[in-house]
Amino acid sequence: MPGVQVTQSADRAAQAVQSVDRAVAILEILARDGEAGVTEVARELGVHKSTASRLLAALDRRELVTQDTARGKFRLGVGIVRLAGAASQKLDLVQESRPVCRALAQQVGETVNLAILSGRDALYLDQAAGPAALSPHNWAGQRIPLHATSDGKVLLAYLPEAEVAPCLTPPLARFTERTITAVEDFPALLAEVRRRGFATAVEEFEAGLTAIAAPVRNAEGAVIASISASGPSFRIPAGRVPALADAVRRAAAEVSRRLGWIAR
């Protein structure tokens, strides 16, 4: 019956939320005490030992906790370190790049974006609008294709060769008549990006939009992000590209310096 199904669905949702809440509580217990056994966890959560054991087993599968087999105690696992490291890196990247991106946006008058590789897309983390950008679309938190954007080309250009092909699996989507969709064109194109130190996309993702991007490096020199400046093509004709590219490259180099990269 419909009413019964709705009730059962609501019950399952409530149980799922309760399980998540309890799992987080376990992580907080281990963070506070350093280690704990199933009995201790069950007692603090107010649940049966079998429930505590199932929750710990689920966390263990994700390496969020690990068990000392000799003592039977659980402690936080390496999965926590990975999550914390990923979160802190992204936070550091946004925090260190934001003032630089805002200054670049004011300098060039266009919209400036910070992007990272996320699967087979580029993900925008932050955006700054220049004085000439009238009500710009806010791209922060949105994904864009790698092959049709300046940020995407930069992120592709500095990937290990074996990782590029999976990101360019045909057929590549065509967004405008200028979108490059021939996979065989990309090796030379990406080599040119590395040679020049920046990438362009002239009306390849959106008609009437031109963008220029440059790579951001971490302390080890690995390219972890890109910074781009974009605006209407009538404001960024071919003659303006070199000066704008220089400004974007300088901004990307400054963010890289703030992240610990020393150019050699």
Salt bridges, closest charged atoms under 4 A:
ASP33 OD1 - ARG32 NE 2.75
GLU35 OE2 - ARG71 NH2 2.80
GLU40 OE1 - LYS73 NZ 2.58
GLU44 OE2 - ARG32 NH1 2.84
GLU63 OE1 - ARG82 NH2 2.82
GLU96 OE1 - ARG258 NH1 3.96
GLU110 OE1 - ARG235 NH2 2.73
GLU110 OE2 - ARG240 NH1 2.94
ASP121 OD2 - ARG143 NH1 3.87
ASP126 OD2 - ARG98 NE 2.79
GLU192 OE2 - ARG195 NH2 2.66
GLU192 OE2 - ARG196 NE 3.88
GLU204 OE1 - LYS153 NZ 2.85
GLU254 OE2 - ARG257 NH2 2.75
GLU254 OE2 - ARG258 NE 3.03
